[in-house]
Amino acid sequence: MKKTAILFALLLSGAPFGGIGLGLNAADELPPELDSLLQVWSDDLRPIEDRFSTFDRMYSQFFEQYPAAMLRELEELRLKAEEFDRPFILYEAFIRKGGLLAYQGKNTEALRAYDEAERVAESLGDELRLGTVASNRGNSYAMSGQYLKATEQFTLALDHFRLVDSSEVPRMSEVTRSQQNVRMALGNVFVYIDDYDLGKSYYDAVWAELDAKNDERFRGLLAMNRAWCEHKLGNLERSAELYDLSLELFEEVNSGFYLAAAYANLAHLQMDLEKYSEAEKSARQGLLLHRKLGSTKDAIECQLLLATVESKTDAKSALRMAESMQDELLLVADNKMKSDFYELLYQTNRQLGNLEAALEMHEIYQVFSDSVQVLKNRNLVLRKAYEREVEYKLQTVEMKGRQERSELRIQQLQTVLWMILGFIVVVSFLVAVYLHERKKNLVRREELLAQIEGLRASQRQQLLVNEQSFEFDRSQLESSIGRALNDTDWKVLSILLNDPSITNAQIAEKAFKSVDGIGSSLRRMYGYFEVKETKYKKIALLHTAMRLSENKDHSKT
């Protein structure tokens, strides 16, 4: 079983870089120190400033050990911040809540909390806080497999951080740390899409900037992610060294969540090294910690890992373990985990001679395996998109050369045609008119395509990787034309952005619409965008839409 267990550091503002530690079970009692801080925080007779200060100390000290309790108190913090009109504290309540929810795997709820934090940060005009929101939102997108959205948010975060006033010296160290976190997160995205060499280059660059004064959690997290990357690159000894370092750093700060993940990752490495006894111990450590965390899905993944380790020596025992977790696993598993689970059932049944059951499990495994392969193919597309981005300058030079050669060929063709005109007056006149219009249309087409490429290039300089070179601003477009675009119109514009020369039939196939429906949509948009072209209407439509969308960014600079 191979699970890409790369983790992100959430920027929890006043708190250290993310992590949520040991969860509070029903039978647990609060430690005296936490109980004492809770009493002070809850005392309505105390000055509110003392209570806010107490909450900050309580959260920073205990959010890793008691995340469930802290989530409850964060809601109370939100109410008090609104009651006393404290926007900075209100922002802290939302950003911290989002971070804890994200580490529990509740990314949808986390994104809602980040939206609220962004609303407050915008009202404050605080670029650092806006960058923090974008960074955390990118992490949630990445952890849910939405890598393009994640990259957009990371790029946005870096833009916000660059806008922080450098005269605010006390904040610049926080800006530097935040930028390092985002760069590590970008490395994580590349690792997720199987570009381990590029991911490693990001990790190594950030690691080279760190020193002993850096947050132990962040150094430990970066070491763990580097370890996974080295593992995938086949550098197993180096991977083991980095896991040892990450475990040491996490234990120093009692970072339960990261410890659990590090043990689970280490178990994968030990499996590949055929150290099955050690792999079992590491997987059990991860399982124990994830259960205390309340991280159900991660705990089940550790159980599945334990069963996989067991299958190396005792297929019958492994089969019992797998069957015992089946109901719970299928409730929370994604297709990758289901694929691993049914593969284990297939392998154990086959080893035990249960051929009928093995065949049934193999058929189910194949279904989920195919869906995982689709995801891998999509990731391959992302990698190719990045490679095209890197080659952009070379392509631009080549395109300029092709344009010059095309112009030369047109001039030569004109010379030949003018010679013919001397012999056949009427026919030559008609041919001349035809060629003149053809040339004008071709030049106009090349001009539009070149302008489209220029608009794309203006955004390429801002994006590190994207499947498209340009993205429309829907609100700007709709404001410019004075009407809303329906979903079909928006799909058609997005498809044209990828291929301006595409036919109506090809658009219909990609948009899952009829050819008549696509024709109707295009005719509407020709009117909306006042397209006057008679030949290359779709290209002109795309050019106009891109220009209107780009106007917003120009107005900001």
N, C-alpha and C positions, 0 to 999 in steps of 0.2 A: 504494500500500500504506500503510495507516494502522495503526500499532501504538502502543497507549497505553504509552509507556515512562516511567512514573512510578516513581521509586525510593524506597525506605525507608532510613532510617538505623538500623542495628542497634546496640543498646546492648551493646557488648562489654566492659562493666565496666571493667577496668583499661586496656583499649585505647581508642583514640579511637573515635568513631562509625564504624560499619561500613566495609566496603570490602575488596577482596582483591587488588588490584593484579596485577602480572605473575606469571604462573605459572612454575614451574621445569621447563624441558624437559629431556629426557634428555641432550641434548648440552651443557647449560649447566653452568658451574662456579660453585660458591659464591664470593661475594666474600670476600676475606681477613678482613674484619671479622666477617662472619657465621660463617665457619669458626672463627675464634678464639672467638667466644661459644659456639658449639656444643661446642667442646672443653672449655671451662670447665663448661658445663651438664652434660656427660656424664661429668665426672671424679668417680668415686665416692669419691676420697680427700679431696675438698674438703668443708667443712661444708655441711650441707644448706641452711642459710639463705643462704649465698653462692650456691649453685646456683639456688635459687628466685629470688633477686634478679637473677641473670644471665639467667634465662629471661625474666623480665618485661621487661628492657631489650631482649633479643633479639626478643621478640615484638612489642613496641611499635614497634621500628625496621624490622622486616622482614616483618611479616605481609602487607603490601600487595604486596611484591615477590615473595615466595616462599610463597604460601598452601599449596601441596602439602607443602612441607617443614615448615611450621608445623603442619599437621594431624597429621603423623607425630609431631612433638615434643609436641603436646598430649596424645596418648595416653600418652606417657612421663610427662608431668606428672601425669596422672590417677593412674598407678600409684604414683608417688612420694608424691603427696598422700594416697593411701589407706594406703601403707606407714607414713608418719610421722604419720598422723591429723591432717591439716591441712584441716579442712572449708572454710575460706575459699578456699584454693588449689584444692581439688577443685571448688568452685563455679566458679572462674575457668576451669578446664579445660573444663567442660561448656558454659558460656555462650559461650566463645570458639569452641569447636568448632561449636556450633549456628550461630553467626553466619557462619562461613566456609562451612559447608555450604549455608546459605540463599542466600548470594550466588552459589554455584555452581549454584543451581537445584535442589538436593537437599532439598526441603522436608520430605519424610517423615523422612529421617534427621535433619534439623535439629530437627524436633519431638520426636524421641526424645531428643536431647541436651538440649533445653529441659526435658523431663520430669525428667531426672536432675538438672539444675540446680535445678529447683523443689523436688525432694525434699531437697536439701541446704539450700536457703534456708529451707524450712519448719522443718528441724531447728534452724536458727540463730535463727528468729523474726525474720528481717530483712525489714522491709517494703520497703525500697529494692530489695533484691535480688529479692524476689518481684515487685515492680512491673516490674523490668527483664525478668524471665522472661516475664511476661504481655505486655509490649510487643513483645518479639522474637517470641513465639508469634503474636501478632496480625499481625505483618509477614508471617510465613510463610503464614498463612491467606489474607491479602490477596493475596499474590503467586501463590497457587494458585487465586484466584477465589472463595474462601469468605468473602464480605464480611460476612455476619452474624456468623459466628464471630470474624472479625477485630475487628469493632466491640465485641463482648462482651469480648474480651481487652483492647482499648484502654481501655474503661471500667473494667475490673478493675484495670488498671495505674494509672490515675489515682486509684482508691480507695486502692491500696496507698501511692502517693506521698503522699497526704494524711495517712496515718497515721504517717508518719515523724516522730519526735520533733523538734519545732522547736528544742529546746535543743541538739541536735547540730549546732551552727553549721557546722562544716567540711563536713557532708554536704548542707546546704541548697542550696548552689550546684549540686551534682550533681542534686538533686531538681528544681530549676528547669530545668536543661538537659534532664532526662529528660521532664518535663512538656511542654516545647516540642517535643521529638521526637514524643511521642504525639499532640499536637495537629496537627502536620504530617502524621502518619500518618493521622489521621482525615480531614484534607483530601484525602489521597491516595485514600481510599476513596470519597469523594464524586466525585472526578474519574473514578475507575474506573467509576462508575455514571452518568457523563455529566452530573453536576450541577456544571458548571464554575464557575458563579457562587458556589455555596456553598463549593466547594473553594478558590477564590481568596480568599474571606473568611478562611478558616482560615490560608492561607499568609501573607496580608498581616498578619494579627494577630500571628503569630509573628515575621515579619520585622521588624515595628516594635519588637519587644523586643530585637533583637540589636544588638550593637555590634562594634567591631573586635577585641575580646578573645575573641569566640566562635570556636569551632573552625572552621578554614577548610573542612574537609570538610562540616560541617553547613551552613555558609552557602552553600557551593557547591551542595550537594544541594538546598537549599531554593530557590536561584536557578534551578537546572535545572528543578525541578518547577513553579515559577512560570512559567518560560518555556514549558513544554509547555501549561500552562493558558491562558496568553495566546494561544498559537498556536491552540488550539481555539476561543477566543473571537473570533478574527479580528484580534487586535492584533499583526500580524506584526512591525512595527518594534520594538515593546516586547519581543517574544519574542526577537528577534535580539540586542538589548542584554543581556538576561538570560543568554542562552547564552554570549555573550562573557565575561560576568562569571564564570559558573560554570566555564568552561574555564580562565580565569586562576587561580581559586582552586584548582582540582584540580591544575593544573600546579605550583603552589607547593608542594604536599605530595606530588607524584608519586602521585596516587591513580588508579592505572591503571584500575580497574573503572569508576569514575565518569567518567573521561575517555572511555572507550569508549562508555558510554551517552550521554554528552553529544554526542559526535560523531555517533552514529547519530540522535539526536533532531534535531540541527541539520540533518542531511541531509534529513530529512522537511520541515523548514521551507523549506530551499532548493529542494526539489522544488516546493512550492506557490508559491514565488516565481519558478519557472521558471529558476532559476540551476542548470542541469543540470551544468555543469562543476564548480562549487563543491560541489554535492551529491555528485558522484562522489568528490571528494577527501575529503570528510567521511566518507562511507560506507567508503572504503578505510581511513581512519585507525581507525574503529571496528572494522572487520574484523580489522586487524592486532593491535589490543590484545586483542580477545576471543579470538583464536587463542592469544596468549601466556597469557591467563588460563586457558585450558582450558575456557572457557564455550562448549560446543559449540552449543547452541541459539541463543545470542545471535550467535555467529559466522555461523551459517547464515542468520539473519534479515538480517544485514548483506550477505551474498552475494545474498540475494533482493532487497534494496533496491538493490544495485548493478545487478542485472539489470533492475530496474524503471526505474532511471535510464537505462540503456543503451537500453531500448525506446523512449525518446523520440526517439532519433536513428538507431538501427540495430536494426531488429526482428530481423534474421537473427542478429546477434551476441547479442542478448538471449535469443533462443530457445536458442542453443547453451549459453549460461551457465546457463539454467534447467534444461535437460535434464541437464547435467553434475552438478548438485547434487540431482537428484530422489531418488535412492535414500537418500542421507544425510538429506535433509530429511524424508522421510516417516517415518523412524525416530523423530524427536524432535518433529515439529511438532504443535501443537494444531490444532483446527478452523479457527481464525482464520488461522493461517499457511498451512494447506492451501488455504483459500479464496483467499487472496492469490496463492498459487503457481499454482493452476489458472486464476485470472483472467488472470494474466500469460501463461500458455501459450495461453489462448484469444485474447487480444488480439494476440499476436505471430503466431500461425498465421493469424488473420484478415487481418492486414496483409500477410502474405506470400502470401495467396491459397490457403492450405491449408484449404479449406472443410470437408472431411470431418473432419480433425483438429481444426479449430476447434470444430465442432459437438460432437465427443466431449468436448473439454476444457470446453466450456460446460456440458454436462450434469453433469459431475463438479463443476465450480465451483458449480453451482446447489445441489447436495446439501449441500456444506459451507457455502455462504452461508445456506441455510435454518437450519442448526444455529446459526450465529452470530446470526441474527435471534432465535432462541429465547432465547439468552443476553441479547440486548439487551432483549427483553421482560421477562425476569426482573429485569434491572437497573431497568427502568421501574417494576416493582412495588415495588422497594426505595425508589425515589424517592417513590412515592406513599405508602408507609408513613411516610416521614419527614414528608411534608406533613401527613398525618393527625395525626402526633404534635404538630406545631406548632399545629394547630387544636384540640387537645384541650380547652383551657380554654373556648373558645367553645362547643364541643359540650356540655360539662358544663352550662353555663348554659342552653343550649337544652333539654337533656334535663330539667332541673329544671322549666322552664316547661311542657313537655309533660306531666310528671307531675302538676303542679297542675291543668292543664286536664282531664286524665283523671279526677282525683278529683272535680272539679266535675261532669263529665258523669255519673259514677257516682251522685253525690248526687241529681242531677236525675232520673235514671232510677229511683232508689228512691222518690222522691216520687210519680211517676206510678204505679208499681206498687202502692204502698200505697193509692192512690185506687181502684185496681181491686179490691183486697182487700175493700173495703167492700161490693161487689156480689156477688162470687162467693166464698163462704167456702172451700169445698173446693178449688176450682181455685186460688184465691189463696194458700192454704196451701202447696200443692205448688210454685207459682211462687216463693213467698217462700223456701222451702227451697232450691230450685234456685239462685236468685239469690244467696242467702247463701253457698252453697258456691262459686259462680262468683266472687263478689267476693273471698272468702278466697283462692282459688287465684290470682286475678289479682294481688292485693296481695302474696301470697307470691312469685309469679313476679317482680314488679317489685322486691321486696326482695332476692331472690337475685341478680337481674341488677345491682342497684345495688351490692350487696356485692362482686360479681365485678368490677365496674368500679372499685370502691375498691381492691381488691387489685392490679388492674392499675396503677392510678395510683401506688401506693406504689413500684412499680418504674420507672414512667416517669420519675420524678425522677432516677433513677440512670443511665438509658440515654440516649445522644445520638441514636441511631437504631436502630430494630429493626423487623423485619417484624411481630413480635408485641409487644404491650404487656406481656406477662407470660410468664415461663418457669417451668415446673415444675422442682423439685428432685427428681429421681427417687429418689436414695438416701434423702432425707428422707421422701418418700411411702411407699416400701416399708418403711422402719423404722417409720413410724407405724401402718401396717395389719398389720405383722408377717408379710408375705409378699412375694414378688417378682411384679412385673407382667410378663406376657409381651409380645412385640412388638405383637401385635394390640391388647391392652388399651392399651398406651402410644400407639399410633397413634390409637385412638379418643379418648383424652383430649386429645391434641394437636389433633385436628380440632374437638372440642367447644370448645376454648379460642378458636378463631377464630369459631365460630358456635354459641352455646349452644342455639339453637332449631332446629338442623338436624335433618332427618328421618333415620331409619335407612337408608333407601334412598340418600340423598345421602351419608351416611357411608360406606356400602358402596362407592359409586362412587369416592370420594376415596381410600379405603384399599385399593381393588382386592380387596375381599373380598365374600363373599356376604352377602345381607341376613340370612339365618339365622345366619351366623357373627357378624355385628355384634350381633344380638339376644342371642346366647349370651354374647358378651363383656360387653355392658352388664349382663346379669343377674348375671354373676359379680361385676362391680365394685359393683353395688348391695349385694351381700352384704359384699364386702370393706370398703366405706366406710360400711356400716350406714345406707343411705339409707332414710328413713322416709316420704318424700314419696309420695303416691299419684297426683299429677297431673303435675307437672313433674319427673320423676325425673332426666332428663339434666341439667337446670339445677342441681338439688340436688346431683347427683354432682359436677359441675364446681365448684360452690361449696365443697363439702367438701374436694375435692382441692386447690383453691387455698389454702384456709385451712390445711390441714395442711402444704402446701409452704411457705407464708409463715411458719409458726411458727418455722422454723429461723432466718430472718433476724431475727425479733423477739428471739430468744434471744441474738443477738449484740450487740444495741444496748443 
